[in-house]
Amino acid sequence: MAAGTAIEPMTNVAAVEPATQEFAAIVEAHRLQIFRFLLASTRDVDLAETLTQECFLKAHRNWNRFRGESSPMTWLMRIAINLEKDHWRNRRMQFWRKTKTNAVDLDEASEWLPSGERTAEQRILAKEQVARIWKVVDTLSGRQKTVFLLRYVEDQELGEIARATGLSEGTVKAHLSRALGKVRAELRG
Amino acid sequence: MIDRDKFEEMPNGQEKQAELRTVSKGTEEDVRVEQALADFRASVRNWSDTAYSRPRAAELTVRRRNWRLAAGWALGCVLATGALTGGLVEHQRHQEAARIAAQQAHQQRLAEARQQTRQEDRKLMTSVDNEISQKVPSSMEPLAQLMQMDDGETP
């Protein structure tokens, strides 16, 4: 009896510890990627940080329900996409969305191009093209934008994007095609 | 359009090129778009890396928030106290004015009452005088005549 009572708490701790460690490892591995996607979607550093925190909080609360049907990254990305959608859908935020936003403007967003081994003229041209892509991203619908960013910023495969967004691969391809058409038209000038 | 089976077999980079080809005509343009997309990706990653590794000022923010909260509360308290005090002073002033007005009205009523009483007394005395003078007894008539005569003689 005494041995039983001594062993029981140790078993609980042993069960909880690996799960916590596993989740901590997932946070460590995917936090930057989730933050990057949210930053690209919102162009607002503070909002992206807040939504990233919320994403991992939500993931932590539902960690027991994660059955490994998709990769943790896909699961987290799905949560992040929903959070971002909910954030703008939230009626309470509509007023503030119109009046106050910390999102940087398109020119500022395109200032982050690494200099690399380019001439000054090439850099200016590249910045201008990046600004044009931001301009197109700004005009895309919510789904098109998500699909475009997952594909061309996060480098995700079509199947992964489909699982993260809950769309079929065909729909993902169609959204990508439309978004690319707009980018091409914009770059053509 | 490209063959779907071939599309799915391709590695990620080739897949993207195939996507580009679905909406493009010239290879030169493809290269330009591809380069622009690569720059866009590099730009977002650079921005994200910089923002992610920036020093956080959480404590400072909390302190500022606390300070702002305290200032807000203090200002709110001052405004509430001011409004309450103002209301009380105004109420007191009203009461004082009403008391003075009531006092004045009371005094005026008293004065009017006194005046009325005086007038009534005067009327009463006059009527008493008249009645008394009319009711002089006839037995006193000679005495009254004598008094009138005396009045006539005196200079």
Interface residues (C-beta under 8 A of the other chain):
Chain A: L32 F35 R36 L39 A40 V45 A48 A109 S110 W112 L113 P114 A126 Q129 V130 R132 I133 W134 R151 Y152 V153 D155 E157 L158 K173 L176 S177 L180 G181 V183 R184 L187 R188
Chain B: N12 E15 K16 E19 L20 T22 V23 S24 E29 R32 V33 Q35 A36 L37 D39 F40 R41 A42 S43 V44 R45 N46 W47 S48 D49 T50 A51 Y52
